[in-house]
Amino acid sequence: MYRIMARCLFHLAFTIGIAIVGNGSLPSPTEAGEETRLGLPVDCKLWQDCFVQQMPDIDPGPGTLDPLCGQATYEGHTGWDIRLRSLSDIAQDVPVIAVADGTISRIRDGVPDRIFDAANDDPRMGGRECGNGVVIDHQGALSSQYCHLKNGSLTVRPGMNVRRGERIGSIGSSGLAEFPHVHLSVRLDGKLVEPVTGKPLGDKAFSCGDLSGSLFDTGSRQALVEPAVAILDVGLADAPPELSNLVRTGGPPLATARSSSTVAWVWVINVDKGVRIRIKLVGPGEVTLIDHTTNALPRRKASYLAYVGRKAEVKTGTYHLTAEITNGEKKLGSKARSFSISE
């Protein structure tokens, strides 16, 4: 059988400069109705078509901690990253939308989309790390910033008024982006705020898990606080895939009846230490071809690829692939797909 493969990615920060003038204060839960709270920055099915990859780092010291008491972040990260699977998916023009009513303050467009390779690419981008971006000023000296939008997708210009939910661009991969996503950060009087908790970033008294002061409406908050572990995709190929190719072009071609081997693969994100992945493949005639569980992960992985294969002639027919993530007795997620292989 093929060996299990893993790789950890995603550890870059993205910023553009903005200036907010005002004397604002965050509304309390009793002061702000649902209609005045923030909505999601994307118009897609969260955890089906788009996924939370990273959250702000609320640890004021050298450690890392996300606002939900997990590790879906990296040191100094300032926003929520909602991603697509691969660079090829930006062709779908998944909408990035305003989280609240406001006025467009600043924009940038014209930065090409690409996957930044931290090992080989120069991170110095002359202040364009955010890529194509938009800044919106809202009531109460609150502002929202959106980074890494698709090149040429911006639909707004400075001075325009926008309504909550109005499209401002599309999810892209411009600037310093290791995967296609929109990076949302929120500021009050120019100072960064963690929006799902409503607490200032860098506050030494910040404790994770307290959502009583959240700036998001109930539905958006509930969607964002779902467990960040997710199965991005599963597939059936004739050779082991490469993680770097998955994030660029998506899954490899389906195995064919001319293939001499079958490789079942699973691509997951935000898996913690101790997690195991079970991969089960049932072939034509309901014959179990593969039923393999990985060893427990020795450390957390932001992005992880597991695969297992068998050397044998591939027969025509229908194949059923199931992947399951577990940690001890707890089931964290699963995904199933069927594939039809013909001559």
Salt bridges, closest charged atoms under 4 A:
GLU34 OE2 - ARG37 NE 3.77
ASP81 OD2 - HIS77 NE2 3.07
ASP81 OD2 - HIS181 NE2 3.82
ASP81 OD1 - HIS183 ND1 2.79
ASP93 OD1 - LYS150 NZ 2.80
ASP101 OD2 - ARG163 NE 3.23
ASP121 OD2 - ARG114 NH1 3.72
ASP122 OD2 - ARG124 NH2 2.93
ASP210 OD2 - LYS199 NZ 3.27
ASP217 OD2 - ARG164 NH2 2.49
ASP233 OD1 - ARG337 NH1 3.14
ASP272 OD1 - ARG300 NE 3.24
ASP291 OD2 - ARG278 NH2 2.76
GLU324 OE1 - LYS331 NZ 3.60
